[in-house]
Amino acid sequence: MFHRSRILTICSFVGVMLFISLLNVNQQPIHAEEHSVQEPLTVKVILKRKYLDGEISEEVTKETILSMKDFWAEYKDWQLLNQEEDRVVFQKNIDDISPLLKTNGYFGIAGDGTLTIFNGKPKTNEVIQSFFQLDVEKLESRKHDELKEGIRIQSKDQYLEVLQNLQYYSKTEKQ
């Protein structure tokens, strides 16, 4: 008899806890209700995209917010960098190379032997990003010539492959 009443007590307790937790699931956080928009709010939204190659693009728009819940849901995959009354800045890391690289990027070798990405062929000297010193003496002459002319970059896979292959010739790797 004592065992049965103990089981009933435990079952009753579990039932009450489940009922309370179900009530709490349907409640909205207080801060969400406090920040509901009474009148439409217009803010400047800045979206920064950071690519594998280090390039950061920026898109600026004006957005009219009717519901804060909908606004935050729209940018749930973005990292909030800064928020002011009339301006919000988000950033997203993009697992790809930038459109600039896909359009006109070339791996090349700078005058000091540094592996570099250029906007256009290396002879333009428009540096986008520099990586590491290459041991030019160890570099195969064919590979050296390719770098002097410029190796076109058109995809993330190609970008990563060239970096990985040339890492072997890095002077810093040998130290």
N, C-alpha and C positions, 0 to 999 in steps of 0.2 A: 504494500500500500504506500509506504514511504517512497519507494522507488518510482511508482507511477506519478505521484504528486510532484516529485522533483522533475520528471520528464515534462509534465504539463507546465510547470513554472518556466523551464528553459524554453519550451516551444512558444509560450506566451511572450516571453522576452524577445525572442528572435522575431516573432510576428510584429511586435510593436516597433522594433528597430527597422524592419523592412518597410513598414508603413511610413515611418518618419523619413527614411531615406528617399522613398518615392515622392513624398511631398517636397523635399529639398531639390530634387532633380528638375522639377518644373518651375522653380523660382529663378528669375533672372538676377544676375549680380546687381547690387544697388547702384554701382557706378555706371552701369549701362543705362539704367532708367534715368539717372540724374543728367546724363549727357544726350538725351534725346533732343533732336533739333526741333525747336518751335517754329522758326522761320528758316527758309533756305539759307545756307551759308556758302559763300563762294571763297575757295582757297586756291592758291597756286600749288600745284603738285609737281614736284621734281623727281623724276625717275632716273636713277643712275644705274647703268649696267656695267659691271666690271668683268672683262673677258680674261681668258687664260693668258693672253699675251700682254696683259697689263693695261691695255687700252680701256678707258672709261668713257662711255657715251652718256649723254644727258638729254633727256626729253622733258620739256616744260609744258604743262597744260594748266588751264583753269578748270576747276570742277565745282559744280554746284551740288552741295550735300543736302539731301532731303532726309536721310536717315544715317546716323553715325554707325549703326550696326551694319548697314549695307556698305558704307564707305570702307570700314575696316575689313569686311569680308572680301571686298574687291582686291585688297592689297595684302591678303593673308600670307602670300608666298614671298613677300618683300620684307626686308629688314628696315625698320624705322630708324633713321639716322638723326633727324631733327624735326621738332614740331613746334610751331609758333601759331599764334591766333589766325594768321592769314596765309600760312605757308607750311607745307609738309614735305619732307625729303625722305625718299625711300631708296634703298640699294638692293640689287640682286646680283649674285655671282653667277655668271653664265659659263657653263661648261663647254665652251667652244672658243674659237678664235674670233676676233672682231671682224665686222664687215669690211673695215679698212684693209686688214691683212688679206682677206679673201679676194678683194678687188685688185689690190696693187702691192701686196707684200712680197718681199724677196729677202731670203737669207743671203748674207754676204760677209765679207771680211773687211774690216776697217783698216786704215793705214797702219795702225799699231798692232794689228793681228787679232783684234777682238771680234768674236762672232757677233754679228749685228743684224737686226732686221731693218730694212730700208723701205721707204715709201717710193716704190719704183726700183729700177736697177741700182746697184751699189754706186755706180758712177755719179748718180744724182746727189749723193751725200745727204739725203733727207733721212736722218736716223729716226726710227720709231722706238727701238729698244736695243740695248747692248747687253750681252750675256757674260762671256768669260774670254780670257786670253787663250788663243789657240797656240799650241806648239807647232808652228808653221814648218819646222824642220822635219817633224814626224808625220806631217800631213802628206798624204799621197798627192803627187803632182796633178793628177786628174781632178781630185777633190778640191785642191787649191784653185785650179782654173775655174771649176764650177762656181766656187764661192766668189771669185773675182768677177765673174760674169753675172752672178746672181742665181739663186735657186728659188724658183717661184713657189709661193705658199698658197695652196688653195683649199686645204682642209685641216681640221684638228689633228687627224691621224698623221698626216704628212708633217705637220709642225712638230709633233711629239717625236716622230721617227728621226727627223733630221737632228733635233736637239740631243736625242739619246745617242745617235751614232757619232756626233761630233764631241760629245762629252768625253769620250775616250782620249781625244787630242787636247783636252784642257790642260793648261799649265798648272792650274790650281789642284787638279786631281793628283798630280805627281809629287807634290810637296810633302 
